[in-house]
Amino acid sequence: MPPRRRTDPELGRAALRRWHADPDGTDRATRGTAVRYALEELATRAPGNSVEVRVPPYGVVQCVEGPRHTRGTPPNVVETDAETWLRLVQGEIPWSQALAEGVLRVSGTRADLSGLLPLGREDRA
């Protein structure tokens, strides 16, 4: 079962478009809505509990089928900042580049989300 959405998809897509139009001029609330929407969208497209994706301070989601994690630090973690996350979602930076630049931290054998990003055309500005 896909996760319950907390962000209205229309509001999320609008926030993502606003961020894409002016990343430096986007206010914190709009950036947060865009990040949370993209996290929820990823979890909807790749449901599961084997990978935890963290974008502090905006949100965290579990996704990708596989062994369920229940306690402590998950074995498969992806963590990055909001700017990098939104750039990955929009296809503005490839996964490999974000890793090479050190702005994307991953651990675990299932933590490679390069096949899931960027999100589909309907989510690009």
N, C-alpha and C positions, 0 to 999 in steps of 0.2 A: 504494500500500500504506500503510495507517495505521501510525503510529509504534508501536514496541514500548512497552508500558506498563511502568513501573517501580514504580508504586503500585498495590497491589491495589484494585480498584474498591470493594469493600465497605468496606475500611479508609478509603479516600478519602471515600466518602459519609458514613461515620460521623464522620470528622473535620470535614467540612463542617457536619454537623448540630450537633456540639458547639460549633464556632465560632459558628454562627448563634444558638444558645441563650445564649451568654455571650461575646461578642467580646472584652471586656476581661479576662475571666478565663481565656481559653484559653492554654495553655502554648505555648511556641515550637515544640515538636515537632508538636503537633496542628495548629497554624497552618500549619506547613511541609507537612505531609501534605495538608491541605485545598488549599493553593495548588498543589502539584504535581499532585494529582489533577485539579483544575479545568483546569490547563494541558494536561495529557494528554488530558482529555476534549475540550477545544476542538480540539486537533490531530487527534483521532480523527474528530470531526464535520466538520471543515474541513481535510482533508489537503492538504498542499502545502508549498512552501518559499519562498513569496514574501513572507511577513510574519513578522517575528520578534517574539514577545511576551516581554517581560522583566519579572520580578517579583523583583528582588534582595532578599535574598540567596538566595531559595528556588529559583528555577528560570527556565528559558528554554525556549521551544519555537518551532519554525517551523510555520506553517500557511498555509492558503489557496492554492489553485491559482494558478499564474501563473509568470512568469519565475523561474527558480531563481537564487538568490544563492550565490556560492561563495567570495568573498574580501572582506576588509575590512569596513567598516560596511555593513550591509544598507540598501537604499534605503527599505524599508518597515518601520518599527519602532514598536512600542507598548510603553511602559514605565510602570509604576506601582508603588506600594507594595502590600504584602500586604493591608492593610485595604481599600483601594480595589478591588483586584482581586476580593476575595471579595464585596464589596458589589455590584460589577457582575455577577458570576456569579449571585448570589442575586436580582438584580433590585431591590435596595434603593436603588440610585442609577442614574439613566439615564446613558448614554454622554455625552450633551450636557452634563449637569450636571457630570460629572467633568472634562470638557474645560474648561468655563467656570470651575471652581474651581481649575484648574491642577494637579490631582492626577493627571492622566492626560496623558502626553506622547506625541504621535504625529508621525510623519513619513512622507511618501510617499503616493502616490495610492491604494494598496491597504490602508492602515492603518486604515480605518474598519471596526471590528468590531461596530458597533451592531446589525447584522442577525443576528449570531451570539449575542449576549448579551441577556438572561440565558440560561443553560443551561436545558434542559428541566425540567419539573416534578419528574421523578424525582431531580434533583440539588438541589432546594430543600429546606430543612429543614421 
